[in-house]
Amino acid sequence: MSLTVSAADALLTASKDGPNNGHGERKWGDQTHETRDLYTQFVISFALGLGAFITFCVLRPKWNGLYAARRRQRGAASHLPELPDSFFGWIPVLYRITDEEVLYSAGMDAYVFLSFFKFALRFLLAVFVFAVAIILPIHYKYIGKNGVPGWDNVKPPSNDTTTLVGEFMKDKDNQKLDWTYLWIYVIFTYIFSGMAVYFLLQETNKIIRTRQTYLGNQTSTTDRTIRLSGIPRDMASEDSIKEFVEGLKVGRVEAVTLCRKWRELDDLVDKRMELVRELERAWTKHMGYKRPRSDGNTLPLTHQPPYATHASLPLEEDHEQSSLLPSSEREHISNYRNERPRVRLWYGPLKLRYRSIDAIDYYEEQLRKTDEQIESAREKDYVPTEMAFVTMESIAASQMLVQTILDPHPMQMFARLAPAPADVIWKNTYLSRARRMCQSWFITLFIGFLTVFWSFLLLPIAGLLELDTLHKVIPQLAEFLYVHPLLQSLVQTGLPTLSFSLLTVAVPYVYEWLSHQQGMMSRGDVELSLISKNFFFTFFNMFLIFTVFGAASGFYSFWENVRDAFKDTTMIALALANSLEGLAPFYINLLILQGLGLFPFRLLEFGSVALYPLHFLRARTPREFAELSTPPEFSYGFSIPQTILILIICVVYSVFPASWLICLFGLVYFFIGHFIYKYQLLYAMDHQQHSTGRAWPMICNRVFVGLVVYQLAMIGVLALRKDITRPLLLLPLLGFTVWFSYWFGRNYEPLMKFIALKSIDRNLPGGGDVSPSLSTTFSPPSGLDRDALPIRIGGRELELRLKKYVNPSLIVPLHGAWLPGRNPAQGNGASLFEAHQTQNDNNP
């Protein structure tokens, strides 16, 4: 007898000798248990989702400062239709918003993100039709399974891990099972893989046409600029770089910004921002500033002027220099009845002694000294780095530069696409290449360590799926759950899926912080890196490893009996393949919870609302109250990986008996998700990082990974039925998918990264050889313009829009403190700006 058959006998023996053997021992599960779990999950999720949706419909017209923040504060969204204040009247208006309106108001990234939902809906709808019309009847006819947990006519063995083993032994000993139905695994694996590739190519061609037209008809500074790295020391000057680039005979150079080691200046500007805020807190405390009353129409209890009023101000009258509050609200300021606050200065050995001085005088003096230091630092000559931003006179010239090799020497003169001026992380531009590489590799290794760490956290969650396993570990809890079936259903259904969902929410925040430490040049690159990291976490840990643990939890009851049998890798593969079918109820519950239960809470922006009281209690100054009304930020790195994982789950289960049910709830998930994300991207949330749709190739590559896993799973399922013909027929499909992913990357990804020369409108200024009129360095916000994104200093966003490649620390106006009812004294920021503007305008 072979080792495989011995292992199978051991598995069956262990299952007969386990707790479900019917010899007086407790039977932990029955056929109706999974049905009750499904019903419980559906009721709870539907109740949560419906409650959140009704609450949103009630609060939306009352708190439009939160739920329509982007519509009110971003010029790019001002042309969108105004949503009615009626309970459900806003739904058809939002539904009728076209893709062109999404593109114009929210940008290419939002357009690509919503296109992925449309692709998933089209694909899953086709799969659902095949699953209901063909796959479900065939499974029901041959093996009596209809895909609904607990409703199958043929009762499976009590231990899910022996399902396929039992069928294998029946086929071997009794020859009772008809395996003809397994041909649907071969046929529909080809059909569904072909459909996925077809729909994906259709959507990709549409996105490429839109992107090439969208970018080819622009004349932005961003599209005419390249990031040149690896500059030799003997060429580290603006004139040398300009001479080198123009010597290539590609086009004329408009401007060159050589990055320098501005760390001293950046640290001073960050320090100044903190001093300004401390001074504002001291003055606010002394003036007795009271919190403004709510106007009843915004979630933030401060009534701020609309964004358009700020945008309409000229530069010299920037809103930070204007009165924060209108005259009607100045009664919130008392007549200086509070004593002047004091601050402790620690000194002496080990800072054990202190003296108390006037806080306002101290911070004003520190601010004056810092301003002098900044003025002096701006006049210094800093050591140049190996990086520069080169703005060409035409988009065609910049695109030719980034798609060619510029220098015959290795590691020199690399041309890459430049991010938007305000999107640049300037503190990383003067990091050495060696340090950036070390930081990147170290964080990559650390994420690999975290991958193993999260896997250990998933083990107890997976153990809850099997009450037998729980009885071995915590018998008292298992006994208690057996006595209370409803609580047992909640623990085994709601707790694992909720823990799964919460982990997918919490871990990305850790990865976001790690991404910011890798030394990337722009916030858009950080966002794309976050997509990659979070997908690796969700797919590897939350799908592959969780599936392994889900199978391993079922082995606990017979581990001691068949330890030697696991030396046969065939039986290990048998167990892992079987875990997919055994975990189908879990993934059904997950789709229900994510689609019906948790998605509507995104409309409520539950995180922003929950954290608002904390931020409100900490707010003291007018600036801090004004920051409460800023739109929450939308992160593609948090949203895209989870949606890809849901699609992969639906693809992997597309031929299993539960395929129709998983695809049904997958359709619900993507339909609701498309609607909710469309509302958030257009009306509610801000999304500053514009990478011109570069996330789409990442989405496609991960869909190909899902197809490979799907095909491997089908090959394993068929091979474990002791069949050699059908798995071999799927091997060409697996090879084709791997080859196609490589072919797709070679032919389609460049079009999602660069602008084709044919797509550039040569009649537009900047499209051909004519340079557009030079823009100012700062500008008020107008429309969706990557050249006019708000700059950030010290992690905080400023209202100034940077339109040229220059470190903001060199030119940002040194405004005074922002106090209620007062105009801060005019500083020298305007004169410094005018000098810089003249210098740029005269730059050839």
N, C-alpha and C positions, 0 to 999 in steps of 0.2 A: 504494500500500500504506500502510495506516494505521501510526501510530507504535506502537500496541499490538502489531500483528502483527510489526513490525520488531523490537521488543523481545523478543517471543517467539522469533523466529528467532535473535536474538543470544544468548538464553539457551541455546537448544538447541545452537547452534554452539559456545558456550563449553563446554558440558558434553561435547560430542564431542571438543573439542580439549584437554580437561582431562587429568588424570593417569589417568583410567579409560578411555581411548579404545581400549585394546587394541592400540596400535601399539608394542609393546615396552616401554611404561612400566609401572611397578608398579601393580597394582590393590590399592588400600588396603583395600577392604572387599568382602565377599561376602555371600551370602544367609544363611549360617550364623553370621555374626559377631554379629548382633543376638540370635539364639537363644542363642548361647554367653554373651552379656552377661546376658541374662535369667536363664539357669540359674546363672551365677556369682553374680549379685546375690541370687538366692533362696537359694542354699546358704549364702552368707556371712551373710546377714541371719537366716536361720533358725537357724544355728549360734550366732550371737551372742545372739539372743533366747532360745533354749532354754537356753543356758548361764547367762544372767542370771536366768531364771526358776527354774532348778534351784538356783542359788546363793541366791536369795532364800528359797526353801522351806527350805533348810538353815539359813540364818542367822536367819530370822524368830523362831523360838522362843528362840534364844540371845541375840538382841539386841533384845528387846522394848522396851528403853529407847529405841531409835531407831524401830523398825518398828511400835510400838504406843504411841508417845509421847503422842499426843493422847488415846487411850483411857485412859491412866494419869493424865494431868495435867489434863484438862478435864472439869469437872463435867457439861457438856452431852453428853459422849460416854459417861458412865458407865453409862447405861441400855442401851447397845448390847450385843448378845450377845458373850460372850467367845469368841474364835476358838480352836479346838482347836490343840494343838501338833503334831498329826500333819502329815505331809508335804503331803497334798492335802486334808485334812479341812476346812481353813478356807475352801475355795472355795465349796462349797454353802451354808455359813452366810452368807457375804458376799452370795451371789447372792440369798438369800431375804430380805434386808433390804428393806423396803418404802420407797416414796416418802415416806410419812408419817414413818417413822423418820429418813430422811435430812433431812426438813424440820425436825424437832424437834431433832436433834442437831447438824446442820451449818448450818442456816439457809437462807434463801431463795436466796442466791447459789449455793450448792452445788446446790440443787434445780433451779434454772434451768440451770446449767451441764450437769448430767447429762441434763436434758430435751432439750437440743440434740443430744446423742448419740443419744437415742431417736428424735428427729425424723429425723436423718440416716440411721439404720439403716432406718427404715420407708421413707423415700424411695428410698434406694439399693437396697433389696431389690426394690421395685416396678420400678425402672429395670433392674435386673439380669434380672428375669424377661422383660421386653419385649426386652432386648438379646439374650438367648439364644434366645428363641422366634421373634422376627421380624427384628430388625435384622441379626444375624449371618447367618442363611440368605440374606437378600436381598443383602447385600454379597458373599457367597461366590458366589451365582449370577450376578450381573451383572459383578463385577470380580475375582472369584477371590480375595478377601481374607477371611481368617478372624480378623484382629485380633492374632494372635500374631506378634511381630517375627521375621522370617526364615522364616515358615511359609507365606507367601502363595503361591498357585499361579502368579500372575502376578508375575514378577520386576520390581520397580519400577526406574526408572533409578537409576544408581549415585549420582547427586547428588540428594538428597532435594528440593532446592528446585525441581527441574524436573518433579516428579511431576504437579502440576496443569497445568503448562504443556504437558507431553507429551500429557496427555489432551485439553487444549484444542486442540492442533494436530491430533491425530487426528480429533477431532470436526469440525474445519474442513475438513481435506483429504480424509480417507478416509471420514468418516461411518460408522466401524465401531462406535463405542461406543453402547450403548443407555442413554440418560440417564433412563429411566423410574424407575429406583431412587431418583433424587434426590427423589421425592415423599416418601420417608420422612423427609427432613430437614425438610420442612414439617410433616408430620403429627405427628411425634414431638416437634418443638420445641413445638408447641401442647400436646401431651399431657403432656410432662415439665414444662413451665412451669406448667400447670394443676395437676398433682400437687404440685409444690413449694409453690404458693400454698395449696392445700387442706390439705396436711399442716401447713404453717406456721400457718394460721389455727386448725386444730384444737389444736395444741400451745399457741398463744397464748391461746386461750379457756380452756384448762385451767389455764395458769399464772395468768391473771388471776383466775379463780375462787379458786384456792388463795391467791394473794397477798392478795386483798381479805378473804377469811375469816381468814387468818393475822394480818394487821395490824389488821383491824376488831375482833378479840377481844382486843387488847392494851390495856394502860393505861400504857404506858411514857412516861417523861418525854420521850424523843426524839420520839415521835409527837405530843406536845402542844406542841412547841416550834417556833418559826419563827426564821429568821435575818433580821433587819431591817437593811437597808443603805440608804445614802443619807440618813442622819439629819442634818437641818440643825443648825448650831451652836447655835441658840437653843433646841433641844430635846435637847441632849446631857446629859440627866440621867435617872436611873431613874424619878423621879416624873413627868417630862414625857412620857416614852415610855409609861408606864402610863396616864396620863390620855388620851393620844392614842388608844391602842388600845382602851381601854374606851369612849371616846367614839364609836367606830364601831358600838356596840351589837351586837357580834357575840358577846361573851362576856367573862367576867372574867379578869383577869390574875393568875396565881399568883406569878410571879417575873420579874424583869428583870435581866439581866446585861449591863451596858454595857461593851464592850471598851475598854480603855485602852492607852496606850503603855507597856507593861510591859517594854520591852527591857532596861532596867537590871537589873530583878529577874530576868528570865530568864537573862541572862548570868551573874549571880551564882550562881544555882542550878546552871547548867551547870558553872561553875568549881568549885563545891563538890563536885559529883559526881566530877570529875577529881581533886580533892584527896583525897577519901575513898579512891579507888582507889590513889592513890600512897601514902597512909598505910598502907593494907592491904598493899601490896607491901613496904613497908619493915618493918612489924611481922612479916610472914610470913618475910622473910629473916632477921630477928633471932631469931625463935622457932624457926627450923629446921623449919618445917612440911614434912612429906613428903607425896608424892602417895598418896592412899588406894589400897589394892589393889582390884582388880576383884572383884565377886562372881560373875563368870562369866555374868551374865545381861543385861548392858547393854553397849552399844558404848562409851559414855563410861566411863572407868575409875574414875569416882567413884560411890559408892553413896549416892544422895541419898534422903532421906525422901520418901514418896509425896506427891503434891500435896494429897491430902485432909487430911493432917496440918497443912499450912499453912492450909488453908481453915477448919479447925475452930478455929484460934486466935482469941481475941478481939482486938480492935483494939489494946488496950494491950500485948498480948503478941505483936505481929507477929513473923513468923519472922525478920526481920532483927535483932530484938532478942533472939532466943533463940539458944541454942547452935547453931552450924552443924552440928557433928558429934555423933553420939550418943557416949555414954561408951565404947562399944566401940572407937571409932576415935580416941580422944584420945591413944593411944600414938604417933600419927604426929607428935606435937609433942615436940621435944627440950627439954632443960633450959637453954634460952637459951645454948647453947654458942657460938653465932655472935656475932661482933662486931656492934655497932650500925652499920647502914649509914650512909654519908655521901653528901651531895649537894653538887655544885658550884654556887656562885652567881657568875655572871659580872657584872662591873661595869667601870666606867671607860670611857674613850673607845673606841668601837667594840666594847665588851664584850670586850676583849682580856685582861683580868685576872680572876682568880677566887679564891675562897676556899672551902675545904671545911668544912662544918658537919654536925652530926648531922641525919640525914634525918628521924628520927621526931620530934625536937623541932621541926624546921622545919615539917613538914607539920601537926603538931598546932597550932602557933601560927598558921599560915596558915588552918587550918580554923576556929579560934576567932575570928579576925578576920573571916573570911567569914561565919560565923554571925551575928556582931554586925551586919555590913553588911546581911545578909538581913533580920534582925529590924527594923532601921531602915528598910530599903527597903519592907517590908510596911506600914509605918505611913504612908508618903507618899501624897499625892494625885497621881495621874497624869492627864495630859491625855487627855480622852476622844476616841475615834475616831468614825467615822460608822457603826459597826456595833454591833448588840446582839442578844442572844438573849432572846426573849420566850417564857416558858412560860405557856400558857393553862391554865385549869382543866379543859378538855375537849378531846378530840381533834377533835370536830366544829368547834369554834371555830377551832382552828389550821388545819384543812383549808379552811375558808371564807376565812381570811385569805390563804393562799398562792395561792388561785385567783381572787383579785380584785385590782383596782387600788385602792390605799389612798389615794393622794394625787393631787390634780389637777395638781400641779407636776411637770414632767419631771425625771427623774434623782433623785427623792426617794422615800423610803419604799418600797423594794422588799422584798416578803416572799417568802422562799424557804424550802424545807424545810431543817431544821437537821440536821446530822450528829449522831451519838451524842456525848455529852460527852467521852469519852476519845478519840474519833476526830478531834476538832478539832485542827488545827495552829495553836496559839495564837500562834506567832511571826508568822504571816501575817495575823492579825486586826488588827494595828495597822499594817499596810502601807497606804499611801494607794492610792486607786483608780487614780490615774495611774501609780504605780509598778507595780502589779499588771498593768495593761494593757500597759505598756512591756515588762515581763518576758515576758508571754505572747506578744506579737507578735514580740519579738526571738527567742525560742526557736522560734516557729513558722517564721520565716524561716530560722533556722539548721538546722532539720530539713529544710526544702526544699533547702538547700545539701547536707546530708548525703545526701539522696535521689540527687542527681547523683553524689556521691562514691561511694556504694555501687554505682551503675551501672557505674562504671569498674572496680570490683573484679570484677564479674560477667563482664566481657568475656573475660579469660583462662580462666575456668571454662567458659564457653560454647564457647570455642575447642577445648577438649578433646573435645567431642562429635564433631568432624569431624577425622579423621586427615589429610585433605587440607589443612585449615587448619594443623594442627600441622606438616605437612611443609614448608609455606611459611615458617613462623616458625622452627622448630627441626628442621631436616631430620635431624640425627643421632638425635634422640630418636624421630622417626617411624620411621626405619630400624630402630632397636633394638626398638621395639614390634612392628614387622611380623615380625621374626624370632622374637619370643616372644609367641605369640597369647594365652596366659593372662594375662601381664602387661599386654598391650594391653587385654584385656577388663576387668581391674581398673582400669586408668587411665581408660578411657573410660566405665566404668560406676560403679565405686565412688567414684573421686575426685571427679567432679562432684557426685554426690548427697551425698556426705559433706561436701564444702565448702559446698554449698547448706544442709545441715542445721546445720552448725556456725555459719554466718553468721546463720541464724535464731535461734540460741541466744545468740550474743555481742552482736549489735546491740541487742536489747531492754534489756540492762543499761545501755547508753548512754542510751537513751530514758527509762528509769526515772529516772536521775539528772536528766535534763533536765526531766522532769515535776515533780520535787520543787522545781525552781527557778522554776516558773511562778507561785508565790504562791497556790496553791489552798488552800481553807479546811479540807479534811479529807483524810484518807488514802483514804477511799472515792472522792472526786473524782479523786485522783491515780491510783487504780487504773483508773477508767473512762477517764481520759485516756490511760493507758498502753495500754489495749485499742485505742483509736482510732489512736494513733501506730504501734503495732506492726502493726496490720492494714494501715495505709497502706504501711508498709515491705514487709511480706511480699507483699501483693497487687501493688503497683506495681512494686517492684524484682524480687521473686523470681518473679513470674508474667508481667506484661506486658513489662517491660524484658528479662527473661531470654528471653522468647519472641522479642523483636526481635533480641537478640544471637544467639540460636540460629539464626535465619534469616540474619543478617548473616555468621555464620561460614561458611555454605555459599556465600556470594557471593564469597568471597575469590578463588577460582580463576578467575573470569571477570570480575572487577571492571574490569580494564583494557579488556576488549573491549566492554563494554556500558555504559560510564559515561554516555554520552549517552542511552541508553535509559531510564535511571532518571529522566529528566525527566518521564516519563509516570507520574502518580500511580497509574494503574490497575495498572501492573506492580509498583509498591511494595506496593500492597494485595494483589496476587497473591502476592508473596513472603511477606508477613506471614501471610496466611491459610493458605498452605501450610505454614508453620512449625509450626502447631498439629499437623497430621498428622505432620510429620517429627519432632517432639519427643515423640510419644506413647511411644516406648520409654523416654525419659528419665523421664517422669512415672510410668510403670509401675514403673521401678526406684526412684523416690523413694517411692512408696507402699509398696513392699516393704520398703525400708530403714526408713522411719518406723514402719510398723505392726509388722513382725516383728522388726526388728533393734534399734531404739532405744527403743520403748515399754517393753519389759520392764526396761530399765535404770532407768526411773523408779521401779519398785518398789524397786530397790536403793538409791534415793536416792544415786546415784553421786557427785553433787557434794558432799553432806554428808560422805560417807565419805571422799572424797579430800581434803577440806579439814580433816577432823578431826585428823590428825596435826599439821598446822601449828598449829591452835588449841590442841591439847593441849600442844605444846612451849612455846607462849607463855604458857600458864596458869601462874600462880604462887600466887594467893590462893584461899581457899575459895570466894569469890564467883565467880571466874573458872572454877573447876572445876564449880561448880553450874550456870553458864550453858552448859556443854558439853552438859548433858542436856536443854536446852529443845528443844521440837519445832521442826523446820525449818518455815519459812513457805511457804505455798502462794500463788502469785500468779496470779490470773485473767488479768491483763494479759499474762502470758507464754504462757498455754496456749490461751486462746480464739482469738486471731488465726490461729494455725497450723491449728487444726481447721477454722475457716471456710475457709481457703485450700484445704485438702484437699477439702472439699465442693465448692467452686467448680470445682476441677480436674475432679472427677468429673462435675459438671453440664455443663461445656463439652465434654467428650469423650463425652457420653451417646449421640450418634448416629453417631460415627465408627466405623470398623471395629473399633477396639480398645476399644469401649465396654464390652463384657462383661467384659473382663479388668481394665480400670481400675475398674469398679464392684465386681468381685469383691474386689480388694485394698482398695478403699475400705471395703467391708463389714468386712473383716478389721481394718482400721485402727480403725474406730469401735467395733467389738465389743470389741476388746482395750482400746482407750482408755477406754471406759465402765467396764469392769471395774477397770482400774488406777486411774483417777481416783476411782472410788467408794471403793476401799480407802484411798487417800491422804487424801481429804477426811473420811472417817469415823474412821480409826484412826491415821494416821501423822503428818499435817502439820497445822499450825495455820493458820487464816485469820481474821485479826482484822477486816479491812475488810468490814463488812456494809452493802451498799448496797440491801438488800431487793429484789434481782433486777432492778435497773435496767440490767443489762447485756443483758437480752433484747431491748429495742428496738434496741440497737446491733447485735446479732446479726442480727435480722430485716432491718435496713436494708442490711447488707452481703451478706446472701443475695440481696436484690433487685438489688444491684449485680452480683453474679455472674450473675443471670438476664439482666440487660441485656447484659453481655459475651457471654454464651452466645448470645443472639438476634442480636447484631451479628455474631458469628463465623459463625453459620449463614447470615445474609444475605450476608455476604462470600463464603462458600464457594459459594453458589448463583449469586451475581452473576458470579463469576469463571468460571463455566461458560458464559458468554455467554447467560444466561437472564434474562429480565426479569420473567416471570410469577411464578415461585416466590418470588423475593426480595420482590416487591411484596405477596404474600400474607402475609408475615411482618411487614410494617410495622405493621399494626393491633395485632399482639401486642406489639410493642415499645412502641407508644404506650400500650397498656393497662397494661403493667408499670410504666412511668414514672408513669402516673396512679394506679395502685393503691398504689405506694409512698407517694405524697403522701396519698392517702386513708387509708392505714394509719396514717401519722403523726398525722393529725388526729383519728382516732377511737379508736385503740388505745393509742397511747403515753401519753396522760394517765392511763389506767387502770393503767399500769405505773409511774407517777410519784406519783400522789396516791391517797388513800383515799376512795372514794365515800362520801357521807354515809349512803347506805342501808346500806352494809356495816358501819357502826359500831354496835356493840352498846350501845345507850343504857342498858341495865340495869347495865352494869359501871361501877364508880367511874372517873371520867375519861372515860367514853364520852359521857355527856350533859352535864349541868350540875353534876354532883357531882365534886369534886376527890378523888382518892385520897389516902390518908394519905401525908404527906410522908416521903420516904425520907431516910436519912442520906447524908452526902456521900461517904463511903467505904463499901464493903461487901466481904465476902469473895465469891469467885466462886461462883455457883450457877446452873447451867443455862445456856442460851444466851440471854443478856439483853444487848441493845444498850446498856442503861443501865449495865452493869457490866463494860465492857471494861477491860483493864489500861491504865493510862496510861503514856505514854512521856515521859521528860525526857532531853534530851541524846542522843537517838537510842537510848536503852536503855529496856527495858520494866521497870516496877516492878510488884510484886504488888498494890499498892493499886488498888482499883476506884473510878473516879470516876463518881458518879451524878448530879451536878449541874453546871450550866454555870458553872464557875469555873476560872480559870487555876490549874493545879496548883502553880505556883511560889508562890502566895499561901498555900497551906495544907499543902503536903506536909510531913510530919514530918521534922525534922532529925536523923535517926538518926546514931549514931556509926559508927565503923569496924566492919566485919564480920570478926571474928577467930576463929580456931579455938579451941574450948573456953572461950570467954569471952562474957559478956553485956555488950554496950556499955552505957555509963552512960545512964540515962534522960535524955532531953533534954526540951525544952519543946514537942516536937511534939504530945503528947497534949493539953496545955492549949490550944494554939493550935487544934487540931482541934475541941475541945469548944466553944470560943468561937465558931468559925465555924458549927458545927452549931446552936448556940442562936440565932445571928443568923438563920440560914436558916429555922429552925422558927418564928420569930416574925415572919417576913416575910409580910405579908398577901397 
